[in-house]
Every structure is written in structure tokens, then in C-alpha cells.
Amino acid sequence: MPTLQPQQRILLVDDEDGIRFTLGTLLKKEGYLVDTAADLAAARNFLHASCYDLALLDIMLADESGIDLLREIKESTPDTPVVMFTGCPQIESATEAVRLGAFDYINKPVRYETLIAVTRHALDAKALNDERERYRANLDAIFRTVSDSIVMIDRDGRLAQFNSMAERVCGYHHDLIGSDAADIHLGCRGECRAALQEVLRNKSPQELRHIECHLPSGKTRIVSISAAPVVGSDGTISGAVAVIRDETELVELERSLRHQGRFHGLIGASAQMLRLYNLIEILANYSTTVLINGESGTGKELVAAALHGSGSRSKKPFVKVNCSALSEHLLESELFGHVRGAFTGAISDKIGRFQKAHGGTLFLDEIGDISPSIQMRLLRVLQESEFERVGESTSIKVDVRIVAATNQSLAEKVTQGAFRQDLYYRLNVVRIDLPPLRERLDDLELLVTHFITQFNSKFAKAVAAVSDDVMLLFRSYSWPGNVRELQHAIEHACILSKTSIITVADLPQDLLDCVTLHDTPVQSTSASPSTPVAKLSLAEALAASAGNKARAARLLGISRMTLYRQMGMTE
């Protein structure tokens, strides 16, 4: 449900009853809360009792002056805009009102359009000013409580400034001001000063994530360094500044969360998933090409996103392309872009995905389906980091990390002659093999809990868990669609469930049919093999077992899964 904005409050001060009534009525119809006063005493009482977003004051108030009230408002609440109006306009009074801080000046008789326009303008200006003040206050609070070390050098590479945290943690002291940063030694490897010097050389920001910092105290901390040039108003670089953030606790927390089964959108705490998390962390800050192999639904795109999101390219674009969803012609244009007139229908220039991903990561899903000509063009980009748009001969340089994914065996396609061997070697620098869900059933409960939480939020449901029978069914199923199939099954069940527990009857019929096909009927143990057992109906079996479904299934000589399916069919 959308949040309702509070009504804006206006104080209207005029000694004429008709004007107060008319203007007050017009403003109330516009949705404002309006208080009216006939003199300064009544106006002061309102101002003491409430806060106002706008004051509308008549300059001439019988024997009093609205200018006096304007002065008082600007002294007590200077952010409150004040609009003056009068039936006897004089340059002197207008000048005095503006000098004292009046927002605007309206002549009587006040036209409806003018009143509403000036009111809205004044209130919009106040809202903008309030937002600026909140931003400034938040910024001040951040600087007062900042726990990061900040170090600055000038354009010549000399230490110019540092904050108290850099002094306390890193060992900087004021005697070092003016020293060449390269000559400063504080018992550490000087990564922050090296990053600052690199910024001056390249005139571009530098990011270092999760590096070891050996403090003068002898402790080793894990820090991330963000260094950027200091640019003056004329565009010249006057130095560089680095923010050194101690992320030791954060790294330890991330490791703890990995053991709890969560890492950059991936869910699982099995041995296979923990190994995957560690591999992603190792590869995150390298630009090497990664090939992700896995069955459909195992989470290849999530792994690619985790590689991007946990590395130094995380603030740059993450661009995705499904190579099997486009024809060769469209894929070429989508990847590399085209110029106007390159082919029929190219009515304007188009930026390709490689350009859009500059500085970041390009995820090529279903890479095994690309044509030989696209393979050749892709190979050149991987070798030379440049390409031409369709219909253009000028080469474009790009800095892009390639992460590719497939559910096919590219090695087998190479053997068959359907995939270039040299491209395969370029893509397969590091390969990540994703386990199918049936090989990591220990993660089922984590995944089920995660998806229930997700769909509770999406559908405003209050599902708490799945029944033991459902979990037993899940563990016996082969999950050909892997995690994606499980997600869809939980979504289906959350929608249909009428209670806080998902039962077998809530599951998709296709899933139940697949499990039933592989069921082995459970024979009744209540009679000897030689004793004939009368054929019971479903209702009779449930009545005889007092509603115990497991016992009813045994009486009928069927599995519980089949029982649940039959119950669902009879409802």
C-alpha cells in the first residue's frame, strides 16, 4: 500500500473576513490544511502551537503591519516561506518584504490562478530546501561518525592531509605532511599510497578489494581501498584521495554466511556449494574468462552474477545475452552493434552489448549455440579486446570480462567440428561445473525455506513450511529441471496452499505424476500373505485409519504419494 504524504499546513493572516474565508476555502479545496488569523496576536498563537509549511500575510493589518510578523517568522523558523499580499502596493513595502526574506509578493485582489501557482511554487521550494537540509545533516552525521581512514596527496605526490582514523590506525602523523608519499614507510606494504600514485599517473579511479594490511601494531587486517582523483572546478587534477575501509569483520561475516548457505544470491551449504563459493571468491578479482557448465536450472546466471558482484568490476555493468534466443544476424548486431544503413532495417546506429559492458562483465549464456561466423568474431574480441560494429571498419577497444555458460559439452562439439577449438581454449581458461540438484539434496531445506520466504513476500502469504511428506517426496525426486523446477514447484504450492503448511496436494500435478510413475506400492502388513484382504474404498480406508494417511495407504496397498493424488482427484 503506498505511503500517504502528510498534508501541507498553511497559515493565512488577513484582517478582512471575506478574504480569509474565500482564500482559505480555495486552499482547502486544493488539499491543504489552513489556519486563518485576523491579527498578529492570533497569528502568533498559531505559530506557537504548530509548524507551518507556508505563511500568507497581508502587509496592512488594521493598526498592525504584516512586516512585523514576517520578521518574527524569519527569526524563529527561517525555512518557512512567506508570501505577502496587499491592496495598496508600494515599492518601498515590497522592497522591505523581500529584504526581510519574503518568498513572493502578490497584489490584491488575489486571482485564484495566481494564488495557487505561487502557493505551489513556494511549497515546492520549501520541500526542495528541506531535502537539501536533510541531505546536509545526513552528510555531516556521516563525517562525524566515519570509521574509515582517509588519506590525500597533492598533484606532486606529497602527503597533503589525513583524518584522525588514519592517524590512529595507520600511524600517519603531522610531521609527514609534505613528504613524498613514495618515501613514507609505516611498517606496511603501502598499498594505499601506491594506489594514490597510480591515480595521479592514470588520472582514473583505483579499486583494491580485500587486501592484507599489516598495521604498525603488528595486526593484520583485511581492507578495501577506493582511490580517486581530486578534480577542481576548472577540470584540473589537484591531487588524489583514498578511503581505506577495514572490512575484516565483513569478510568474516561473509565467510560465516557462506557456511550458513548464502553467497551473492546463491543458496546452499553442501560441500559442493562451499567449494563453489570459495572458487568464485578466488576468481572474482581476475579478468580471466570463465566457462560455467551445468544442466538447465542449476543457476549458471547466478554464478556469473556472483563472479561479477564479488569482484572489482562490481560497480560496472553486468550485461547478459542469451545466445540461443537470437538468430545469427540479430545476435551479431546485439553483441557488436551496427551503424545506420548496415542492413535493411538499420535505421539508426546501435550500441552493442560489448560496448555496454565496457569495464564490467559480459555474460554469454548458451554459448554452445553460436554460429561459426559469430565464433570467429568472438575469438577476435577475446584475443585483441577490439571489434567493429556491423557496417563499420573502425575498431573499438573494450575492457570486458567474458563469462560464458552452457549446458552442453563444448569439448564434444569441438570433436564433432561444431565448435572452434581455439575459441574453446579461450573460453575454457577456468571452468566451473555446477552440480545438479539431485547431487546436493542436503541443500533442499535451505532452498525450500528461501523460496517460501520469497513467495510469501510476493503473494502476501503466510506459509511456514512444507510437510514431512512433501520433503520426503522432494528427496525422492530426480529434479530434471534442478533449482528452477524446485522454485516453480514452491511457487505453485504457495499459491494453492490454504494453510500455513504446504502439503502434497498443493504440489504441481506433473511433479506428482513423475513421482507416482516410480512408486512401488507398499503392501499391507495387517494380514498374512495367505489371508485375502477385502478391497477397501478410499473413504473406508481413511475411516478405518482414523484419518491417518500413512496407515490408510498401507490398508489400500498403495504409496502415500498415490493416496494424496487420489485424494486430490476426489476433492
N, C-alpha and C positions, 0 to 999 in steps of 0.2 A: 504494500500500500504506500503511495507516495507521501513524503513528508509535507505537511501543510506549512506554508510560510506564515509567520506571525503578521498580523495586521499592523500597518504603519500608523503611528499616532500623530495627530496634528493639533496644535494649539492656535485658535483663531481669536484675535483680540480686536474688537471694534465697538465703539460706543453707540452704534445705530442698531436697534433691534432687528430691523428688516434685513440689513446686510448680513448680520450674524446668522439669522435664520436661513436666508437664501443661500449664502455661500456654504454654510455648514451642511445644508441639505444636499447641495450638489456634490460636495466632497464625500459625504457618507454614501451617496449612490455609487461613487467610484470605488467603494470598498474600504475607505479609510475610517479610522476611529477619530472622532473630532470632539474636542472640548472647546467651548466658547466662553469668552470673558468680556465684560463690558468696560472694565477699568483695570488699572495696574495692580490694585490690591488683589482682585480676584485672579488675575493672571499669575501673580507671584504665588498664590496658594496652590494653583495647579502645578506650577513649576517645582514647587517644593514636594508635592505629592507624587508626581510622575515624571518619567523621562519622555521627551518628545523627539520625533524624527524631523519635524519641521514646525516653525512658528510663522504665522501670517499676522503681521502687525499693522494697524493703522497708525500713521505718524501723528495725526491730530486726534487726541482722546479727551474731549471736553476741555478741562483745565490742565490736562496732563499731556505728556509727549511720549509717543511710542519709541522715540530715540533713546529715552532713558532705559526702557525695558530691553531694547536691542543691546545697549551697553552692558546691562546686567547679565543677559543670556550669554554674550560672548565672553564675559569674565568667568561665569560659572561652568558653562558647557560650550566651549568654543567650537566643537564639532557640529553643533546643531545649526543647520542653515536657517536663515531668517529672511523672509520676503516682506518688503514694506509696500504699503499702498496708501494713497491719499487722494482726496478730491481736489486739493489745491497744490498741484505740482510746482515746485520751486527748485531751481538748480542748486541752491545752497543746501536745502534739506536732502536732496538726492545725493549730493557730493558727500555730505556728512554721514549719511547712512552707509554708503559704500566704503568710506574711510574706516568706519567702525566695524565693517565686516559683513554687511548685508549681502545676501546672495543675489537678489534682484530687486527691482523697483517697478510697481505696477500702478498705473493711473486709474482712478475711478471715473466713470462707472466700470466695474470689472466685467469684462466679457467672459463668458463660460469657457470658450476655447483657450483664451489667454491664461485663465486661472488653472485649468487642467494641465496645459502644456508646461507652465512654469513650475507647478507643483511636482509633476513627474520628473522634470529636469532636476529640480532641487533634491528630490528624494533619490534619484539615480546617482547624483553626485555624492550624496552622503553615503550611500551603500558602497560606492567605489572607494571613497575615503576610509570607510570603516574596514573594508577588506585590506586596504593598504596598511592600515594601522595594525590589524591582526597579524598580517604578514611580518611587519617590522617587529612587533612584540615577540612573535614566534622565533624570528631570526635572532633577536637579542638573547632570548632564553637559550637557544641552541649554542650560541657563542659563549654564554656564561657557563654552560654545563658541559661543553665539548670535552670528550675524553681522548681525542686524537692528538697526536703530535703534529705540529705544523712547522715547516722549515722553508725559508725563502732565500734565494740567491739573486744578485743583481745581474745585469746583462754581461758583466765581465766574469761571472762565475764566482764572485765573492759572497760569503755569508752575509746576508742583509738583515735577517730577522728570524725569530723563532718564538714559539709560545711557551708558557710555563710547563706544559706537559712534556714538550721536547727537552726542556731543561731538566726536568725531574727524572724522566725515563731514559732519555738517550744520552744525557751528560753534556749537552751544549751549555756553554757559559758565555757571558758577555765579552770576555776577553777575546773570543774568537770572531767577533763581528769585524768584517773587513778582510778576514783571512780567505785565501783561495780555498774553495770547497774541496779541491783535489788534495790539498795538503793537510786537511783536518783528519785526525785519527782519534776515534773514541773507543777503541777496543772492539769494533765491529767490522763487518766487511764493507761498510759504507755504501750499501745498496741505494739508500735514499739520495745521497749526494751524487752518485753515478747517474741515477735517473734524472735528476735536475740538470746535470750537464748534458745528457742526451737530449733533453727537451730543448735546450739552447741551441744545440747543433742542428737538430732536425726541425725545430720550430713547430713541433707537434706533440700532443699529449703522450704520456707513457703510463702503462698499467702493469704492475707486478703483483701477482696474487700468490698468497700462501708461501712466502719465502721465510727462511730462518733468519732471525735477527738475534745476534749474540750481544746482550746488553753488558754495560760495564760492570754490573753486579754479578756477572757470571751466568745469569739465567738465559735460557734460550726461549724466545717467543716466536710465534707464527704471525707475521704481519702482511698486510697488503698495502702497496704504495700507489697512490694516484698523483702523478705529477703533470703540470700543465703550464704553458707559458703565461706570463703576466702581460697583457696587451693594453697599451694606453689608448686614450680616446682618438689619437691620430693613427692607430693601427700598428704602431711600432712596438716591438717586444722589449720590455724594460727589465725582464728577469724571468724567473720561474719559481713556482711554489709547489711543494709536495705535502700531501697529507698522509701520515703514516698511521694506519689503523691496526691496533692489536686485535687479531682475530683468533687468538689461541683458544679461548673458550668457545667461539663459534665453530671452529674446526672440530673441537672435541664433541660439541653438541651434534654436528653433522654426522660424525662417526657413530655417535650413540643412536641417532635416528636411523642410520643405515642398519644398525643391528636390530632396531625396532621395526624395520621393514619399509622405510620410506626414504626415497632419494630422488629429488628432482622429478616428481610425478610418477616415478616407478614404485610399484608396491611389491614387497616380498622380502622375507627374511631367511629363505632357504640358503643352503651353501652355494648353489648356483648363482643366486641373485647377489649375495655378498661378494662373490668373485667378480660379478659383472660391475658392481658399484666401484670396486677397487680399480678395475681396468679403466672405467670411464674417468675416474679421478686422475689416473696416470696419464691418459691421453688428452685430457681436457685442454691443457695449455700448449699442445703441439698443433702445428698446422698440417700434419701429415694426413693423407687420405685414409679414410676408414670405410671398410665394406662390412655391412651388417647382414648376416644371413639368419633367416628364421622363417618358420611357417607363417601363413596368414593369421593375423590376430595376436601375434606374440609381443607386439609393442615396439616394432622397429622404429617408427617415427618418434616414440617417446624416448628411445635410447639416443637417437640423433639430437633431439631437443636437449637431453641431459648433457651430451657432449658439448653442445653449444653453450648452454646456460651455466655450466660449471667452470667454463674456461675464460680466458682473457678476451674472447670475442663476444662475450655475453651481452654487451651494450650495443653491439652492431646487429644488422639484420639477420634473421633466420628465415631463409626463403625456401619454400617447398615446391617440388614439381613431381607430379605422378606421371612417369614416362609412358606408362601403358594406356593412359587415358586420352592421349592425343595422337593424331596421325603424324607421319614423319614431317610433313610440310609445316603443320601447326607447331609441332614440338621444336623444330629448328627456329622458327620465329619466336616462340615462347622463351627459349633458352638464350638466344643470341640477339633478339630484337631485329628490327628491319627499318629501312628508310622508305620514305614515301615513294611510291611507284615501283617498288622492288618486284611486285607481282600484282595480279588482279585483286583488287580489294584493299591494297595497302594505301589507304587514302591519307595517312599521316605517319610520321616517324613513331617508332615504338621502342621503348627501353626493354631489353631482355632481362631474364632473371639473373644472369651472371652480373650484370651491372647493378641490379637492385641489391645483390648480396655483397657488394664490394665492402671489404673489411670484416665481413661476417662469415656465415656458413650457408652453403647451398646443399640442400638435401634432395638427392635424386632417388626417388622411390621406384621400385620395379625396373631397375637399371638393365636387367636382362632382356627387356623387350625392345630396346632401341635398335634402329636400323643400322646397317654397315656405314652409311654416309654420316649419320649422327655420331657413330662410334669414332670415326676418323676425326671429325671436328672436335669432339670432346677430348680425344687424345692430345690434340694440339694445345688446347687450353691447359691441360694438366702439365704438359711439357714446357710451355713457354709463357703461361699466365697471360695470354692475349688471344683475341679473336676479332673477327669482323662481323658487323651486322649484315643481315641478308640484304644484298643490293649495294653494299658499300665495300670499298677496298682499303679504307683506313683502319689500321689495327687499334684496338682498345685494350689497354693494360688493366688487369684487375687483380686484386688480392682477395682470393676466396678460398675457403677451406671446403673441400668436397667430402661429403658423407653420402655414400650410396647404399642402397638396400635392395635385397632380392629374396624371393622365396624359392629360387631355382639354384641349380648348381652351375655356376659360371664356368668352372673347370670342365664340366661335362660339355657345355656348349662350345667351349674352345676346341675340345676334341672333335666335336661334330662339325666344326668350321662355321658355326653360327655367331661366334663372338671373337673379336680380335684378341690374340694372345698378349700383344704389347699393352693394350688397354686393360686387360685383366690384371696384368702385373702392376700397372699404375694404380688401379683401384684397390687391389688386394695387398696394399702395404701392411696394413694391420686389419685383421678380420675379427669381428665379434660374432660368435654363434649364440643365438638366443635359444634357450631351452623351451620346448613346448610345455604347455600347462600340465599335461599328463605326467611329465617328468619332474614336476615340482609341486606335487599335491600338498606339501607342507604349507604352501602359501595360500591355500584355498580360503582358510578362515579370515586371514588378513584381507584378501581380495573381496570376499563376500561382505565383510564389515565396511570396507571402503565404499563399495558400490551402494550398499544400503544407505549409508550416510549421504552419498551423492544424490540418490534419487529421493530420499526423504526431503532434502532441501529443494530439489527441482519440482516435486509434485506436492509439497506440503503434507507429507505423510508422517506417520509416527511408527514405522516398522522398527522393531527392536532387534530381531534376529531371525534365523531360519531354524526349522525344527531339526531334530537329530536325524529324522528320516530323510529330509532334504540333503543334509550334509553327507549322509551315507550314500545317497544317490549320486551326488556330485563326485564323491571319491571313486565310485564305480564306473563313471562315465569317461570316455576317452578324449573328449573335448577336441574334436577336429577343428573347431573354429577358435580354440585357445581362449585367451583372456577376453577377446572381443565377444566371443559367444557367451561366456560367463556373464559379461556385463549386460548383454541383451536379455539373458535369462532373468537376471535380477531385476532389470527394468520392467520386464513383463510381469514378474511376480509382485513387485511393489505396486504396480498399477491395479492388479486384480485383488490383492490381499485385503480382506475386510477386517483383519485383526492385527495385533502387533507382531505376530509370528507368521512367517511365510511357511506354508505347508506344501506338500507335494501337489495338491490340487491346484495351486497357484502357478505352477511352472508351465512353460510352453508345451503344447501337446507334442510337437515334433521331438522335443528332447525326451519326453516320457515314452514315446513310441520307440525311439532308438534304444533306450534302456530296456524296455519291455522285450524287444526282439532278442536280447541277450540274456534275459532272465531264465533261471532254472526253477521250475515250480518246487516249492517247499512242501514235502509230504507231511500229512498229519501224523503226529506222534501220539494221538489219543487212542489209537486202536492198533491191534496187532495186524501184521500183513495179511493174515488169513481171514480177518474179520471184515466183512463188507461194510462200507460206510455209506449211509444214505446220502444222496445228493442234496445239499442244502442250497437254499437261495441266499443271495447277498444279505437280504434283510434278516433271514433266520440266523445266519452266521453271526451277524452283528448283535442280534438279540441274545444268542447263546453265549457270546463272549462278553456281555455287559458293555458293549461299545469298545472293547479292547481290539484295535485294528490288527495288531500283530497276531493275536490269538485267532481272530476271525479269518485271517489269511491262511493260517495253518489248518483251520477247520475246512476251508474250501480247497486246500491243496494248491494254492497259488502264492505268488510272492506278494509282499506288501505293495510293491510298485503297481502290479496288476490290479490289486484291490483298490488302490487310490484312483487308478484310471477308470475302473468300473464305477466307483462312487461318483466321480466327476461326470460320467456319462448319464447317470440316473438322476442327477440333480436338476 
